[in-house]
Amino acid sequence: MIFTVQIKVMPLKDLLDPQGKAVMGGLQNLGLKNVSDVRIGKHIDLQIEADNKEAAVATAEEAAKKLLANPVMEVFEITVS
C-alpha cells in the first residue's frame, strides 16, 4: 500500500526563531497588531510504500530523525492520511 505521510518540523519552543521574528515584525508593520507570535517550520509530504500504517510511520520517523529534523534545534510530528 502507498501511504501519504506528513512531517511537521518546528523549532524548539525555547529557541529563538529569527524567521518567525522577521515575519512578526512585518505583520506588525502591516498593522496586524493582534498577532502575538510567529514560528516558522517545515511541512514535508512523503509517499511511502509499506505493508501497513505502522511501517509507514516507522519509515517516516527514521527519515525525520536521520535527515529531516535537527534534534538539537527542532521537534517533529508525523501524521498519516
Secondary structure as GFF3:
##gff-version 3
##sequence-region A 1 81
A	DSSP	beta_strand	2	11	.	.	.	ID=ss1
A	DSSP	alpha_helix	18	29	.	.	.	ID=ss2
A	DSSP	beta_strand	42	49	.	.	.	ID=ss3
A	DSSP	alpha_helix	53	63	.	.	.	ID=ss4
A	DSSP	pi_helix	64	68	.	.	.	ID=ss5
A	DSSP	beta_strand	74	80	.	.	.	ID=ss6
###
